[in-house]
Amino acid sequence: MKKTLLMIMLVCLSLALGAQTVFTIGTGTSSNGTTGAPTPYGTWYKAFRQQYLYTASELSLQGAAAGAITRLDFQVANLNNCSPMPNYRIRLKHTTQNSLSSSFEGGTYTQVFHSASFMPVSGWNSHVFSEDFMWDGVSNILVDIVTDVIAGSYSQNASVYYSATGFNSSLRYQSDSSNGTVGTTGTASSNRSNTRLYIQTQPITEVPGAAVLPAPATGATDISTMQELSWQVGTGITQGFRLSLGTNNPPTNLVNNQDLGYTLSYQHPSALQSNSTYYWQIVPYNSLGTASDCPIWSFSTANETTVIIGTDTNSSSFPFYSYYEDARTQMLFSADELSAVGIFPGQMLQQIAFDVVFANSAVLNDLMIRIKNTDLQSLSGFDTDTTDFQTCYLASQALSGSGWNSFQFSEPFLYLGNSGILIDVSFNNDGWSANSTVNASAAAGKTWARYMDGGNGAHLTGGSAQANRPNIRFTIAGNSGGDPGFYVNNSAYDFG
């Protein structure tokens, strides 16, 4: 009888505490080289700081919910000549970042693992936490790994399997003279080491609350016709969402109660109508039911137009020169060229597109589009002052095929109008393939480019002038017809 009661008590305790589940984040089969990154293990430099970003949406998509993270693992493909790393520490932190920048986030990190001298092994390496990290189930997670400077000579990094993500998911600082904790800036990448997370999930005891923090905010105007919809989790444990979207209210005529699974964003497969009002509703659910009293949000799209600069059919392999591993292309457009096609001060660039003739099927890793307002009249080298560049697009992807390939900006770019604009396109591959080609037009002094192996496209220097500039199509929103309207010159203010 006592044994029966004990078993019942243990079962009840297990249900109350939830179950520990292993979640594998990343299944890619590529791995870094002996001097490459990202990797959580390595002595190619004598010390490093390696940070990874894991989003709540990708964890929840696998069924993870709020609870205690008790362990994480990394998988070594080849140990190489890696040597032990002194004062090896793993630290975790909640974050609101959806993509890492070149700066490490400040604030308090929770140290969960420490080894005075850690030496990895081939296969999965387990790091059992000395202190559980309590994940709230809503925030994104930073995993921060730091080491001290090794004694003696540097050696090699261990090769660790990684996967490409659609955002900057890793950040690395490395030094031969300073400990990893000294690093405040580093090199970001959309490649992230494959990881296993062990989470003691909490039990579901009630239906979830309504979703919160819609983007666009309800009542927003001048929204792009290709705007991504996003939201955040409210109260309780959510296992999925249903979406309704339309021009009617309640919304049904575009998307009617579609089960999205667990995701915190939605991209409609086709462009919305410009200058129109849309209504949308997110209904969270879990195994006990659906949320009640879910609000209906609304937004109005901008009056968008498209314009093209360049109509010749000259062939150019830039900006997608993939016969080498890495490439960088800068294209200059003067204020006169922009105004001639109807782009005026205060308008927002929402998207650009290139007219592809031949599309190589290879993925372009860390494909990045950066734009800045500039006073340059011609290019005699790369503009390497990146402080004023706005990163408008970042993803790892292949081109979609021949014809106009569009790149929707994650954040619109404000054209100031008192100068031209400079567009910087780069990618960073681990191997080479055939070039893609685009239609281009003769434009002396307007394009500068370089390709190479073993570099980082975003940081390439040197290069040469190109006689042809790729034809480009802009999608713009805001006042048109030569009326600059009202706009804010954000270069005159310091937004911190």
Legacy VTK file of the C-alpha trace (Angstrom):
# vtk DataFile Version 3.0
C-alpha trace
ASCII
DATASET POLYDATA
POINTS 496 float
0.000 0.000 0.000
2.808 2.412 0.899
4.561 1.671 -2.389
1.340 2.400 -4.306
0.875 5.720 -2.517
4.503 6.625 -3.189
4.119 5.887 -6.900
0.961 8.013 -7.070
2.759 10.873 -5.335
5.689 10.655 -7.751
3.384 10.679 -10.774
1.510 13.720 -9.418
4.793 15.485 -8.727
6.002 14.748 -12.253
2.795 16.153 -13.746
3.052 19.234 -11.568
6.642 19.906 -12.537
6.191 19.131 -16.217
8.512 17.016 -18.333
12.088 17.568 -19.461
12.289 17.564 -23.240
15.219 17.788 -25.635
14.851 20.380 -28.390
17.290 20.254 -31.304
17.823 23.686 -32.843
19.528 23.336 -36.205
20.132 20.233 -38.320
22.628 21.582 -40.874
25.508 19.386 -41.982
28.032 22.144 -42.747
30.793 22.841 -40.226
33.346 25.589 -39.688
36.958 25.123 -40.738
40.018 25.050 -38.515
40.152 28.865 -38.482
36.458 29.568 -39.038
33.411 30.460 -36.994
30.903 30.213 -35.502
32.100 27.612 -33.055
31.778 27.240 -29.281
35.187 25.530 -29.125
38.465 26.836 -30.468
41.960 28.166 -29.934
42.784 29.591 -33.387
42.695 32.826 -31.431
43.867 32.522 -27.836
40.548 33.717 -26.388
37.059 34.364 -27.706
33.516 35.395 -26.944
30.899 33.493 -28.951
27.249 34.443 -28.660
24.162 32.739 -30.101
20.590 34.014 -30.375
17.623 31.626 -30.125
14.152 33.063 -30.712
11.101 32.151 -28.674
9.236 31.441 -31.897
11.668 28.753 -33.104
11.646 27.100 -29.672
7.869 27.223 -29.358
7.520 25.910 -32.909
9.040 22.677 -31.609
6.652 22.613 -28.664
8.876 24.251 -26.049
7.171 26.275 -23.330
8.275 28.276 -20.334
10.418 26.315 -17.896
13.902 25.542 -16.630
16.718 25.081 -19.146
19.010 22.543 -17.512
21.586 21.661 -20.168
22.796 22.396 -23.690
24.912 20.415 -26.160
27.016 21.201 -29.242
28.065 18.638 -31.870
31.721 18.483 -32.932
32.280 17.211 -36.467
36.074 17.235 -36.229
38.223 18.050 -33.236
41.147 19.218 -35.430
44.053 20.509 -33.322
41.899 22.328 -30.793
43.494 22.640 -27.361
41.861 23.062 -23.920
40.187 26.431 -23.292
40.875 28.011 -19.877
38.113 29.440 -17.678
35.403 28.253 -20.086
32.021 29.747 -19.150
28.494 29.636 -20.560
26.081 32.428 -19.653
22.422 32.947 -20.592
20.180 35.978 -20.769
16.669 36.927 -21.892
16.617 39.461 -24.731
14.222 41.358 -26.984
16.693 41.277 -29.882
15.398 39.511 -32.986
18.724 39.767 -34.794
22.208 40.369 -33.427
24.123 43.510 -34.310
27.895 43.960 -34.168
27.672 44.882 -30.451
27.264 42.446 -27.571
24.233 43.189 -25.407
24.999 44.536 -21.951
23.175 43.766 -18.742
23.271 40.797 -16.382
23.991 37.298 -17.692
23.339 34.158 -15.646
26.389 31.885 -15.533
25.210 28.293 -15.885
28.386 26.355 -16.703
32.059 26.700 -15.804
35.132 24.606 -16.448
38.621 25.636 -15.394
39.917 24.004 -18.581
37.448 22.563 -21.081
38.494 20.215 -23.860
35.735 19.095 -26.270
35.403 15.631 -27.768
34.138 14.431 -31.125
30.353 14.126 -31.267
27.878 15.766 -28.912
29.407 17.694 -26.007
27.072 18.092 -23.032
27.079 21.056 -20.669
24.927 20.270 -17.621
24.031 23.512 -15.890
25.144 24.193 -12.338
22.165 26.540 -12.085
18.939 26.172 -14.055
18.020 29.065 -16.322
14.326 29.886 -15.987
13.037 30.708 -19.472
9.849 32.772 -19.470
8.614 31.180 -22.706
8.201 34.590 -24.359
11.634 36.215 -24.555
14.398 35.304 -26.954
17.532 33.756 -25.425
21.198 34.724 -25.649
23.789 31.989 -25.050
27.125 33.678 -24.344
30.372 31.664 -24.226
33.646 33.205 -23.030
37.195 31.939 -22.494
40.443 33.338 -21.130
43.706 33.680 -23.064
45.502 30.337 -23.376
49.114 29.967 -22.332
51.526 29.255 -25.144
50.755 29.231 -28.845
47.397 29.298 -30.630
46.263 26.122 -32.426
42.977 25.424 -34.258
39.224 25.644 -33.826
37.121 22.515 -33.506
34.740 22.042 -36.435
31.135 22.182 -35.174
28.019 21.549 -37.262
25.992 24.676 -37.973
22.804 25.761 -39.754
21.969 28.889 -41.716
19.215 31.043 -40.232
17.333 33.964 -41.721
18.740 36.457 -39.238
21.995 37.346 -37.483
22.059 34.509 -34.967
25.713 34.464 -33.918
28.289 37.067 -32.911
32.003 36.472 -32.341
34.883 38.371 -30.751
38.361 36.823 -30.712
41.742 38.017 -29.493
45.287 36.789 -28.899
45.839 39.186 -25.992
42.547 39.839 -24.163
40.082 37.560 -22.388
36.739 36.952 -24.041
34.808 39.025 -21.503
36.634 42.122 -22.757
34.866 41.906 -26.118
32.093 44.456 -26.667
31.864 44.204 -30.466
32.383 41.393 -32.931
31.430 39.918 -36.303
27.804 38.854 -36.760
26.673 35.939 -38.907
23.433 34.191 -39.797
25.126 30.789 -39.309
24.592 29.255 -35.864
26.061 26.124 -34.306
23.533 23.284 -33.998
22.344 23.015 -30.424
20.357 20.710 -28.159
18.493 22.442 -25.343
17.019 20.522 -22.401
13.947 22.272 -21.002
11.829 21.277 -17.992
8.529 22.597 -19.346
5.693 23.847 -17.200
2.264 22.137 -17.329
-0.673 23.806 -19.122
-3.402 24.710 -16.622
-5.497 27.299 -18.516
-6.208 28.676 -21.979
-3.805 31.410 -23.141
-4.479 35.110 -23.016
-4.839 37.311 -26.073
-1.780 38.202 -28.146
-0.223 41.623 -27.575
2.053 44.223 -29.209
0.865 43.980 -32.818
3.117 45.310 -35.560
2.054 47.351 -37.414
0.463 49.021 -34.413
-3.297 49.233 -34.664
-4.330 52.341 -36.578
-0.919 52.704 -38.271
-0.816 54.377 -41.687
1.533 54.405 -44.703
2.331 50.704 -44.225
4.098 48.765 -46.985
1.959 46.471 -49.122
4.455 43.708 -48.331
4.500 44.401 -44.600
5.110 41.413 -42.330
2.600 41.110 -39.494
3.983 40.263 -36.063
2.816 40.001 -32.471
3.915 38.800 -29.054
2.627 36.173 -26.642
0.270 37.348 -23.926
-0.384 35.517 -20.660
-0.335 31.751 -20.170
1.215 29.071 -22.360
0.503 29.345 -26.084
0.981 26.430 -28.473
-0.217 28.072 -31.673
-2.083 30.926 -33.334
-4.942 31.365 -35.799
-5.025 34.358 -38.140
-7.841 36.222 -39.866
-7.049 39.040 -42.301
-9.160 41.084 -44.661
-10.576 44.382 -45.805
-13.852 43.538 -44.082
-14.459 43.746 -40.331
-14.483 41.146 -38.784
-11.786 40.043 -41.248
-12.400 36.956 -43.388
-11.965 37.749 -47.078
-8.179 37.231 -47.333
-7.366 34.782 -44.538
-10.106 33.169 -42.471
-9.074 31.579 -39.154
-5.942 30.000 -40.650
-3.917 27.835 -38.244
-0.355 29.181 -38.338
1.072 26.791 -35.766
3.503 28.496 -33.427
4.985 31.583 -35.043
5.119 35.228 -34.094
4.920 36.610 -37.619
3.041 36.217 -40.889
3.961 37.303 -44.410
1.071 37.356 -46.858
2.126 35.527 -50.047
1.150 38.409 -52.338
1.199 42.191 -52.077
-1.733 43.884 -50.418
-3.595 46.672 -52.196
-2.051 50.098 -51.768
-3.983 52.926 -50.118
-6.354 50.461 -48.376
-7.420 49.632 -44.813
-6.899 46.105 -43.511
-8.181 44.370 -40.380
-6.546 41.378 -38.690
-6.958 39.216 -35.641
-4.695 36.721 -33.871
-6.302 34.006 -31.722
-3.852 32.032 -29.522
-4.631 28.453 -28.504
-3.278 25.540 -26.499
-4.438 22.035 -25.633
-7.139 23.397 -23.310
-8.754 25.763 -25.805
-8.529 29.182 -27.455
-8.092 32.660 -26.054
-11.155 34.861 -25.659
-11.688 38.592 -26.235
-8.980 38.793 -28.889
-8.867 42.319 -30.351
-9.181 43.126 -34.037
-6.350 45.381 -35.184
-6.167 47.567 -38.284
-3.677 49.415 -40.469
-3.727 51.356 -43.735
-1.312 50.712 -46.576
0.710 53.438 -48.251
0.215 54.728 -51.747
3.110 52.742 -53.203
4.633 53.083 -56.654
7.501 51.356 -58.465
10.145 53.028 -60.624
13.093 51.638 -62.581
16.555 53.114 -63.125
18.414 51.497 -66.015
16.878 49.995 -69.147
19.881 48.620 -71.076
20.405 44.876 -71.415
24.150 44.745 -70.782
25.191 41.720 -68.733
26.634 42.011 -65.222
27.542 39.309 -62.715
27.298 41.821 -59.887
25.839 42.001 -57.303
25.531 38.170 -57.336
29.095 37.204 -58.307
29.114 33.705 -56.781
31.941 32.188 -58.865
34.012 33.210 -55.841
32.949 32.679 -52.236
32.419 36.314 -51.281
31.451 39.473 -53.116
30.604 43.093 -52.407
29.014 45.634 -54.753
28.296 49.326 -54.200
25.978 51.228 -56.546
25.605 55.005 -56.519
22.435 56.836 -57.594
22.493 60.629 -57.792
19.726 62.926 -56.588
19.103 63.932 -60.231
18.660 60.302 -61.287
16.266 59.635 -58.429
14.130 62.743 -58.967
13.986 62.038 -62.712
12.042 58.829 -62.022
9.902 60.306 -59.230
11.803 59.617 -56.009
11.691 62.719 -53.816
12.693 63.840 -50.313
10.729 62.257 -47.493
9.755 59.147 -49.430
10.439 55.717 -48.002
12.195 53.026 -50.005
10.323 49.816 -49.189
11.933 47.338 -51.552
14.456 46.999 -54.358
14.636 44.418 -57.133
17.228 43.312 -59.694
16.394 42.068 -63.195
17.972 38.608 -63.181
18.805 36.955 -66.515
20.422 33.771 -65.161
19.855 32.668 -61.583
22.336 30.263 -60.041
20.558 27.981 -57.575
23.233 28.294 -54.868
22.290 29.896 -51.566
23.871 33.284 -50.901
24.774 33.261 -47.207
24.396 36.486 -45.227
22.998 38.294 -48.250
22.924 41.860 -46.948
21.612 45.084 -48.453
22.698 48.323 -46.794
21.765 51.837 -47.912
22.894 55.341 -46.959
22.300 58.913 -48.063
25.553 60.203 -49.546
27.156 63.281 -51.068
29.442 61.192 -53.278
29.280 62.044 -56.977
31.271 59.029 -58.207
32.969 55.929 -56.792
36.742 55.456 -56.805
36.667 52.719 -54.154
34.355 51.289 -51.527
32.813 53.712 -49.068
34.022 51.878 -45.945
32.400 54.236 -43.435
29.618 51.916 -42.317
28.323 54.112 -39.487
25.623 55.724 -41.650
24.575 52.587 -43.503
21.153 51.197 -42.647
20.848 47.422 -42.944
17.596 47.031 -44.849
17.786 43.343 -45.732
19.629 40.315 -44.345
18.944 36.670 -45.188
20.572 33.514 -46.529
18.755 32.573 -49.717
19.006 31.630 -53.367
17.659 33.829 -56.136
14.084 32.979 -57.104
14.773 32.648 -60.843
14.965 34.840 -63.918
13.079 38.131 -63.943
12.782 40.725 -61.227
14.003 39.371 -57.886
12.599 41.521 -55.072
14.071 42.175 -51.628
11.536 43.542 -49.155
13.159 45.731 -46.523
12.817 44.791 -42.871
12.740 48.523 -42.168
11.970 51.193 -44.824
14.752 53.580 -45.795
14.086 57.327 -45.606
15.424 59.232 -48.602
16.506 62.721 -47.481
16.635 64.157 -50.972
19.510 66.582 -50.512
21.971 63.993 -51.806
22.162 60.697 -53.613
21.976 57.189 -52.170
24.579 54.434 -52.023
23.435 50.785 -52.048
25.821 48.116 -50.730
25.098 44.443 -51.504
27.279 41.648 -50.094
27.267 37.944 -49.290
29.602 35.538 -47.500
29.701 31.950 -48.792
31.853 28.964 -47.856
32.126 27.653 -51.423
31.929 28.857 -55.013
29.544 28.093 -57.865
28.482 29.702 -61.142
27.739 33.403 -61.424
24.234 34.743 -61.665
23.767 37.566 -64.174
21.514 40.619 -64.262
20.604 43.233 -66.831
22.674 46.389 -66.398
23.181 49.800 -67.983
26.297 51.817 -68.768
26.991 54.270 -65.927
30.587 55.382 -65.485
31.755 55.882 -61.912
28.550 54.519 -60.402
29.502 50.927 -59.480
32.425 49.473 -57.509
32.816 45.754 -56.789
35.108 43.016 -55.595
35.024 39.233 -55.252
37.388 36.862 -53.426
37.667 33.559 -51.570
38.093 33.274 -47.817
36.964 36.771 -46.906
33.799 38.358 -45.599
31.752 40.061 -48.268
30.483 42.837 -46.031
34.042 43.923 -45.167
35.806 43.596 -48.522
38.072 46.444 -49.613
40.058 47.004 -52.788
38.074 46.063 -55.867
37.580 47.890 -59.155
35.190 50.135 -61.053
32.499 48.513 -63.193
31.366 50.069 -66.466
27.798 48.830 -66.028
25.476 49.369 -63.090
22.754 46.753 -62.445
19.277 47.894 -63.412
17.233 48.419 -60.282
13.557 48.725 -59.447
12.538 50.739 -56.389
9.259 50.377 -54.526
8.548 53.669 -52.792
5.883 55.056 -50.466
5.004 58.622 -49.527
4.399 61.868 -51.379
5.121 61.822 -55.115
4.736 64.047 -58.163
7.545 66.369 -57.143
5.984 67.469 -53.839
8.526 66.621 -51.131
5.913 67.106 -48.449
6.942 66.955 -44.808
9.826 64.806 -43.729
12.280 64.560 -40.877
15.989 64.757 -41.655
17.098 62.089 -39.206
20.759 62.877 -39.795
20.261 66.047 -37.787
19.315 64.248 -34.618
20.929 61.801 -32.251
18.510 59.003 -31.425
21.027 57.156 -29.270
LINES 1 497
496 0 1 2 3 4 5 6 7 8 9 10 11 12 13 14 15 16 17 18 19 20 21 22 23 24 25 26 27 28 29 30 31 32 33 34 35 36 37 38 39 40 41 42 43 44 45 46 47 48 49 50 51 52 53 54 55 56 57 58 59 60 61 62 63 64 65 66 67 68 69 70 71 72 73 74 75 76 77 78 79 80 81 82 83 84 85 86 87 88 89 90 91 92 93 94 95 96 97 98 99 100 101 102 103 104 105 106 107 108 109 110 111 112 113 114 115 116 117 118 119 120 121 122 123 124 125 126 127 128 129 130 131 132 133 134 135 136 137 138 139 140 141 142 143 144 145 146 147 148 149 150 151 152 153 154 155 156 157 158 159 160 161 162 163 164 165 166 167 168 169 170 171 172 173 174 175 176 177 178 179 180 181 182 183 184 185 186 187 188 189 190 191 192 193 194 195 196 197 198 199 200 201 202 203 204 205 206 207 208 209 210 211 212 213 214 215 216 217 218 219 220 221 222 223 224 225 226 227 228 229 230 231 232 233 234 235 236 237 238 239 240 241 242 243 244 245 246 247 248 249 250 251 252 253 254 255 256 257 258 259 260 261 262 263 264 265 266 267 268 269 270 271 272 273 274 275 276 277 278 279 280 281 282 283 284 285 286 287 288 289 290 291 292 293 294 295 296 297 298 299 300 301 302 303 304 305 306 307 308 309 310 311 312 313 314 315 316 317 318 319 320 321 322 323 324 325 326 327 328 329 330 331 332 333 334 335 336 337 338 339 340 341 342 343 344 345 346 347 348 349 350 351 352 353 354 355 356 357 358 359 360 361 362 363 364 365 366 367 368 369 370 371 372 373 374 375 376 377 378 379 380 381 382 383 384 385 386 387 388 389 390 391 392 393 394 395 396 397 398 399 400 401 402 403 404 405 406 407 408 409 410 411 412 413 414 415 416 417 418 419 420 421 422 423 424 425 426 427 428 429 430 431 432 433 434 435 436 437 438 439 440 441 442 443 444 445 446 447 448 449 450 451 452 453 454 455 456 457 458 459 460 461 462 463 464 465 466 467 468 469 470 471 472 473 474 475 476 477 478 479 480 481 482 483 484 485 486 487 488 489 490 491 492 493 494 495
